[in-house]
Amino acid sequence: MAHKKQSWSEFSGGKKTMMVVASIVQVSLTVAGYRDLARRSADEVEGSKLAWGVAMLANWVGPIAYFAKGRKGLGLNA
């Protein structure tokens, strides 16, 4: 069964609100990750800073992975 794409004007108010909130959270998480990465020296980061910078482009997964595993002594790997 084919699913018809909806335009923005066809979404309900609640769905629009959820999409805007999710987008704001995602962008904020990515910006926070890049700011943190930029302020750390290479020896405070697990692996390559360049690799983490590229990984953070992957929607939610990249920034969450960086905060969980990319920072020495501060993530889940501490």
C-alpha positions as protocol buffer text, in pm:
chain_id: "A"
residue {
  index: 1
  type: MET
  ca { x: 0 y: 0 z: 0 }
}
residue {
  index: 2
  type: ALA
  ca { x: 151 y: 330 z: -111 }
}
residue {
  index: 3
  type: HIS
  ca { x: 168 y: 612 z: 142 }
}
residue {
  index: 4
  type: LYS
  ca { x: 89 y: 960 z: 9 }
}
residue {
  index: 5
  type: LYS
  ca { x: 341 y: 1225 z: 110 }
}
residue {
  index: 6
  type: GLN
  ca { x: 185 y: 1503 z: 310 }
}
residue {
  index: 7
  type: SER
  ca { x: 276 y: 1866 z: 273 }
}
residue {
  index: 8
  type: TRP
  ca { x: 341 y: 2083 z: 579 }
}
residue {
  index: 9
  type: SER
  ca { x: -5 y: 2241 z: 551 }
}
residue {
  index: 10
  type: GLU
  ca { x: -168 y: 1898 z: 577 }
}
residue {
  index: 11
  type: PHE
  ca { x: -10 y: 1813 z: 913 }
}
residue {
  index: 12
  type: SER
  ca { x: -212 y: 1861 z: 1231 }
}
residue {
  index: 13
  type: GLY
  ca { x: -106 y: 2128 z: 1479 }
}
residue {
  index: 14
  type: GLY
  ca { x: 24 y: 1866 z: 1720 }
}
residue {
  index: 15
  type: LYS
  ca { x: 232 y: 1694 z: 1454 }
}
residue {
  index: 16
  type: LYS
  ca { x: 381 y: 2027 z: 1343 }
}
residue {
  index: 17
  type: THR
  ca { x: 469 y: 2111 z: 1703 }
}
residue {
  index: 18
  type: MET
  ca { x: 638 y: 1774 z: 1757 }
}
residue {
  index: 19
  type: MET
  ca { x: 839 y: 1809 z: 1436 }
}
residue {
  index: 20
  type: VAL
  ca { x: 956 y: 2160 z: 1531 }
}
residue {
  index: 21
  type: VAL
  ca { x: 1050 y: 2051 z: 1884 }
}
residue {
  index: 22
  type: ALA
  ca { x: 1237 y: 1743 z: 1755 }
}
residue {
  index: 23
  type: SER
  ca { x: 1423 y: 1960 z: 1504 }
}
residue {
  index: 24
  type: ILE
  ca { x: 1523 y: 2213 z: 1770 }
}
residue {
  index: 25
  type: VAL
  ca { x: 1648 y: 1935 z: 2000 }
}
residue {
  index: 26
  type: GLN
  ca { x: 1845 y: 1774 z: 1718 }
}
residue {
  index: 27
  type: VAL
  ca { x: 2010 y: 2098 z: 1606 }
}
residue {
  index: 28
  type: SER
  ca { x: 2085 y: 2197 z: 1967 }
}
residue {
  index: 29
  type: LEU
  ca { x: 2244 y: 1860 z: 2039 }
}
residue {
  index: 30
  type: THR
  ca { x: 2459 y: 1885 z: 1726 }
}
residue {
  index: 31
  type: VAL
  ca { x: 2568 y: 2243 z: 1804 }
}
residue {
  index: 32
  type: ALA
  ca { x: 2653 y: 2146 z: 2163 }
}
residue {
  index: 33
  type: GLY
  ca { x: 2857 y: 1851 z: 2035 }
}
residue {
  index: 34
  type: TYR
  ca { x: 3053 y: 2065 z: 1790 }
}
residue {
  index: 35
  type: ARG
  ca { x: 3117 y: 2333 z: 2053 }
}
residue {
  index: 36
  type: ASP
  ca { x: 3240 y: 2071 z: 2299 }
}
residue {
  index: 37
  type: LEU
  ca { x: 3459 y: 1905 z: 2036 }
}
residue {
  index: 38
  type: ALA
  ca { x: 3610 y: 2239 z: 1932 }
}
residue {
  index: 39
  type: ARG
  ca { x: 3700 y: 2328 z: 2291 }
}
residue {
  index: 40
  type: ARG
  ca { x: 3872 y: 1997 z: 2368 }
}
residue {
  index: 41
  type: SER
  ca { x: 4230 y: 1914 z: 2287 }
}
residue {
  index: 42
  type: ALA
  ca { x: 4294 y: 1606 z: 2076 }
}
residue {
  index: 43
  type: ASP
  ca { x: 4416 y: 1411 z: 2380 }
}
residue {
  index: 44
  type: GLU
  ca { x: 4079 y: 1466 z: 2553 }
}
residue {
  index: 45
  type: VAL
  ca { x: 3891 y: 1295 z: 2269 }
}
residue {
  index: 46
  type: GLU
  ca { x: 3864 y: 922 z: 2201 }
}
residue {
  index: 47
  type: GLY
  ca { x: 3983 y: 885 z: 1842 }
}
residue {
  index: 48
  type: SER
  ca { x: 4010 y: 1153 z: 1577 }
}
residue {
  index: 49
  type: LYS
  ca { x: 3844 y: 1492 z: 1622 }
}
residue {
  index: 50
  type: LEU
  ca { x: 3785 y: 1499 z: 1246 }
}
residue {
  index: 51
  type: ALA
  ca { x: 3611 y: 1160 z: 1256 }
}
residue {
  index: 52
  type: TRP
  ca { x: 3385 y: 1275 z: 1540 }
}
residue {
  index: 53
  type: GLY
  ca { x: 3307 y: 1594 z: 1350 }
}
residue {
  index: 54
  type: VAL
  ca { x: 3193 y: 1391 z: 1051 }
}
residue {
  index: 55
  type: ALA
  ca { x: 3005 y: 1143 z: 1272 }
}
residue {
  index: 56
  type: MET
  ca { x: 2804 y: 1424 z: 1430 }
}
residue {
  index: 57
  type: LEU
  ca { x: 2645 y: 1492 z: 1093 }
}
residue {
  index: 58
  type: ALA
  ca { x: 2446 y: 1169 z: 1138 }
}
residue {
  index: 59
  type: ASN
  ca { x: 2121 y: 1309 z: 1282 }
}
residue {
  index: 60
  type: TRP
  ca { x: 2072 y: 1204 z: 1645 }
}
residue {
  index: 61
  type: VAL
  ca { x: 2316 y: 914 z: 1644 }
}
residue {
  index: 62
  type: GLY
  ca { x: 2637 y: 1112 z: 1590 }
}
residue {
  index: 63
  type: PRO
  ca { x: 2605 y: 1368 z: 1870 }
}
residue {
  index: 64
  type: ILE
  ca { x: 2473 y: 1110 z: 2117 }
}
residue {
  index: 65
  type: ALA
  ca { x: 2760 y: 875 z: 2033 }
}
residue {
  index: 66
  type: TYR
  ca { x: 3009 y: 1159 z: 2077 }
}
residue {
  index: 67
  type: PHE
  ca { x: 2876 y: 1252 z: 2421 }
}
residue {
  index: 68
  type: ALA
  ca { x: 2858 y: 885 z: 2524 }
}
residue {
  index: 69
  type: LYS
  ca { x: 3190 y: 757 z: 2383 }
}
residue {
  index: 70
  type: GLY
  ca { x: 3394 y: 1039 z: 2233 }
}
residue {
  index: 71
  type: ARG
  ca { x: 3503 y: 1231 z: 2538 }
}
residue {
  index: 72
  type: LYS
  ca { x: 3774 y: 1079 z: 2754 }
}
residue {
  index: 73
  type: GLY
  ca { x: 3679 y: 1044 z: 3118 }
}
residue {
  index: 74
  type: LEU
  ca { x: 3335 y: 1205 z: 3078 }
}
residue {
  index: 75
  type: GLY
  ca { x: 3127 y: 965 z: 2871 }
}
residue {
  index: 76
  type: LEU
  ca { x: 2991 y: 620 z: 2947 }
}
residue {
  index: 77
  type: ASN
  ca { x: 3340 y: 480 z: 2896 }
}
residue {
  index: 78
  type: ALA
  ca { x: 3479 y: 657 z: 3205 }
}
